[in-house]
């Protein structure tokens, strides 16, 4: 499986996943997969429909919230709502995992769930620098 980076006990991010990774993701306890990658960004990436079919076959839920560049307020809200509604751990992915952790962390900050420094520290522990993207 690809590089899954645990951010909190209930949230992880990863670079591009493949349909064949979904059985392992389910086996690791994930209940929801969020795809933050727009279809067609790279000709070799699986489509959202392919990913959804594999995720559902593995017994998990699936949400596609494509983010181009930085997330919009609507995408942040949709992401947070999907995570809040999940019945267990969430795995989000995009090309590198950056858009996924940025979208999640902005949602956490705006909702007042975690302070900026905690989010920056969690991002750093997962291999992402969030210092420039989180509200001060």
C-alpha positions in Angstrom: 0.0 0.0 0.0 1.0 3.6 -0.5 2.3 5.8 2.3 -0.5 6.3 4.8 0.3 9.1 7.3 -1.6 9.0 10.5 -2.4 12.5 11.6 -4.8 11.7 14.6 -6.2 8.4 15.8 -9.2 9.0 13.5 -7.7 10.8 10.5 -4.9 9.9 8.0 -3.8 11.2 4.7 -2.0 9.5 1.8 -0.6 10.3 -1.7 -2.6 8.8 -4.6 -4.2 5.5 -3.7 -5.2 2.8 -6.2 -8.3 0.6 -6.2 -6.2 -2.4 -5.1 -5.2 -0.5 -1.9 -8.8 -0.4 -0.6 -9.0 -3.9 0.9 -5.9 -3.1 3.0 -7.3 0.3 4.0 -10.5 -1.4 5.2 -8.4 -4.0 7.0 -6.6 -1.2 8.8 -9.9 0.1 10.2 -10.8 3.0 7.9 -14.5 3.5 7.4 -14.5 6.5 5.0 -12.2 7.4 2.1 -12.2 11.0 0.9 -10.8 11.6 -2.5 -9.6 15.2 -2.8 -8.1 14.7 -6.3 -10.0 16.1 -9.3 -10.6 13.5 -12.1 -8.3 13.9 -15.0 -5.5 15.6 -13.2 -3.1 13.0 -14.4 -3.9 10.5 -17.2 -2.6 7.6 -15.1 -4.7 8.2 -12.0 -7.8 6.1 -11.4 -11.1 7.9 -11.8 -13.3 8.8 -8.9 -15.8 6.2 -10.2 -13.2 3.5 -10.1 -12.1 4.5 -6.6 -15.6 4.6 -5.4 -16.4 1.2 -6.7 -13.2 -0.3 -5.0 -13.9 1.6 -1.7 -17.5 0.3 -1.6 -16.5 -3.2 -2.5 -14.1 -3.1 0.5 -17.0 -2.1 2.7 -16.2 1.6 3.3 -17.9 4.8 2.5 -16.6 7.2 -0.1 -16.8 10.9 -0.7 -15.2 12.9 -3.7 -14.4 16.5 -2.8 -12.0 17.5 -5.6 -9.7 20.4 -4.6 -7.6 22.3 -7.2 -4.9 24.4 -5.5 -6.1 25.6 -2.1 -9.5 24.5 -0.8 -12.5 26.8 -1.0 -14.6 27.5 2.1 -17.3 25.2 0.7 -14.8 22.3 0.2 -13.5 22.8 3.8 -17.1 22.6 5.1 -17.9 19.6 3.0 -14.8 17.8 4.1 -15.5 18.6 7.8 -19.1 17.5 7.5 -18.1 14.2 5.8 -15.5 13.5 8.6 -18.0 14.4 11.3 -20.6 12.0 9.8 -18.1 9.1 9.4 -18.7 6.1 11.6 -15.0 5.5 12.2 -11.5 6.5 11.0 -11.1 8.5 7.8 -8.5 8.2 5.1 -8.2 11.2 2.7 -5.9 11.3 -0.3 -4.9 13.4 -3.3 -1.7 13.4 -5.4 0.7 13.9 -2.5 -1.6 14.2 0.5 -1.0 17.9 0.9 -4.4 19.1 -0.3 -6.1 16.5 2.0 -4.2 17.6 5.1 -4.6 21.3 4.3 -8.4 21.0 3.8 -8.7 19.0 7.0 -6.5 21.3 9.1 -8.2 24.5 7.9 -11.6 22.9 8.9 -10.3 22.0 12.3 -8.9 25.5 12.9 -12.0 27.3 11.7 -14.2 25.1 13.8 -12.0 25.8 16.9 -11.4 22.1 17.4 -7.6 22.4 17.6 -5.3 25.3 18.0 -2.9 26.4 15.2 0.2 25.1 16.8 -1.2 21.7 17.4 -2.3 21.4 13.8 1.1 22.6 12.6 2.8 20.0 14.9 0.5 17.2 13.6 1.2 18.2 10.0 4.9 18.2 10.6 4.7 14.8 12.3 3.0 13.5 9.1 5.6 15.2 6.8 3.6 18.3 5.8 4.4 22.0 6.5 1.2 23.8 7.4 2.7 27.0 8.8 1.8 29.1 5.7 -1.7 27.8 5.2 -3.4 27.9 8.6 -5.1 31.0 9.9 -2.9 32.8 12.5 
